[in-house]
């Protein structure tokens, strides 16, 4: 039903396909270590692990947790850097975000670029984020945002921005290069959620085109096929016509298939946006800690429940994480 | 794949076509060669001479020179134009059947071919003719087809209509000596679907030798079509070696006696093969699968005589050529030494050339290039070595002699092929940096991986395309919606419309039914106008005719002669309710009474069209539902 609603929303409204993550986690530092580490599988109840999780029964005795070792609490405010497409309250700081008018977008764009080049990465991040939250959906914007975030030391959010950028401009080599760089900077030695090179080669149109391009291509080739079918009714069938029809049908089916796959089973990724996060066995702070993930780690998002997201890693490990510690790329 | 790549891939065929068109005009470089299919024949046997002109279609007739001691018969000309990777090759081949009439070593040529006013020479060829002894040499050519016909003596298989043979050119070769394995498939009948399983050639290095050859031969007065496949074998082991049998599975057409004699197990070899054209005409043949085997081939491989020092391991006949790109270079520059080892034998096995160590040079060897010629009677070819030599000091330096020691099986002894030594005058360098490679030998093997000194992200994108919305909006949805959802519907509508119009074209009754009501309406409108003008009789007649024609159209009958009684009967047969039949039939009856019974029109003429239309409309609803069910 959700997918049907999504399909209808895609067909009837101009809502961007890519949504940014919800909520803003506490301000964090990124680690700088380039070396990868093996995942630490805890597999046992570990609620008192030093520095990782603290018990603060501030809300009706419910156990809460802190995302990072020694960092600020989750209630801290955060600049509205990677907002969603729908304007909302900015990171819980109480201020209502006011979208920037379309006429002002070029001015913000130039200011953001200038700030980046001058080395004012925080400012650039803020300006790019304003454009994102004002409704501008563009792969180059997400790419620049990723750059400013990674320069600001926010690796997780940068990875998420590059992933969003890649969805919109999948053939851009700069995006691929910077995403690769960001992934290398991540601490956890886990494979990113990526299709195999074989799949990428065989279904190159699926992985090499964005949603909009696939949709247009599917429409054009389908239209061509049906026009030829109509033509076939009125004129004698020739070998050339048969070939063109066959090719256009094959292309239409290929693109339509890609479209269906994207709609039926979209790849929903979650990137850790805080230095360390605990992955638990259930949607409860008291649940067993299964393993830890570090900032920039990518996982597949399998479900959501009461502010928790169910994630799975490329090697099959599964668990629940607080949604606010993850940057969702849907 | 980027959009640029996609466009490039779409344009690639166009570009390729342009390249082909360009190279069609640019084909140049004429080469004339002559080749005999065999160098040794017996008296009575024939050899095939092929003179090939490559690079021009305007070749004249070859001049074979003074052909003493042999008869020559032209076997035709063939032209082959091939385009590979955009380059066109034109090959014109003239074939001649050479029949020696005396024994000894006969010389063919010098062979010349005039091409565009210039004579090109293919040199001379030698044919060794031994005293023959084939009793059938003068017979059996009566059924020969176009093409060369040879006389052969084959073992016991000679009498069979299909058989295979396998021979080696030398049953007692030296280790590593080239031996030609020849498989032949003889058939005097029609065959189909031949599938050859060659033996494994264990203990040999094997190379394909030329393409399959097809020719005709006469054995014991019977003409056979022969397919010949050759392989060059290089024995690797000493002692007795057996090449296993080659097996050929083939479908042979045999006369089908089952229909006539009812015996499906006729012995194949007892069948009569197409000797009767009547059988062919009436198609009294069937295909029978046969597996033909050559039998094993035994060989006794001799070891090489005691090998000398520095023996290269090569067996065959080889020559060595070398050239140096520069004899005088500056210190730090390089010169290229090119070595060409050419000959007959296992070319692939040619090892690196042997020489003393080059202390005065730094050597950058290139990957050797191997060229194999499979078109002759034996495998021959060349292996080319290139080395970039960079002198390490100034002065007069020497590249020492380079040589190969190989075994020539023809002469039965070891031989040496050598070149050099070469002198290089190395001038002192003016600059400080002495060692630099200025001459590129492509591709050199001395490349090193790029060392990554640091990593960083790539810069931001500053173009204004960063402000273009890439959200899925209505502009991208229109073609998708139309293409995916609406165009099939449009197709369906067009299809149904076309089907309907075709049906109407083909079904006259349907066409009448479909137009019945509209025709009636038009006619009744005319009748009403007549009545209003005072033409009562005409109006009533028009109404009567309209009702009859309507009924005729709906019931697919001749409506003009329909009476009220007949109409009533037909409509009741079709189970039309009485209240719908009555107004029509009643009006028709009334009109008949006025028109043909001498009644007066009175006021009925005024409202007759209106009544008729009302009655027809009521009736039409029912008749339309009946559709094609009525008679």
Interface residues (C-beta under 8 A of the other chain):
Chain A: X10 X11 X14 X15 X16 X17 X105 X106 X109 X113 X116 X117 X136 X137 X138 X139 X140 X141 X143 X144 X147 X148 X150 X151 X168 X169 X171 X174 X177 X178 X181 X182 X184 X204 X205 X208 X210 X211 X212 X215 X216 X218 X219 X220 X221 X222 X223 X224 X225 X226 X227 X229 X230 X233 X234 X252 X256
Chain B: X1 X2 X3 X455 X456 X457 X458 X459 X460 X461 X462 X463 X464 X465 X466 X467 X468 X469 X470 X471 X472 X473 X474 X476 X477 X478 X479 X480 X481 X482 X483 X484 X487 X488 X490 X491 X494 X495 X498
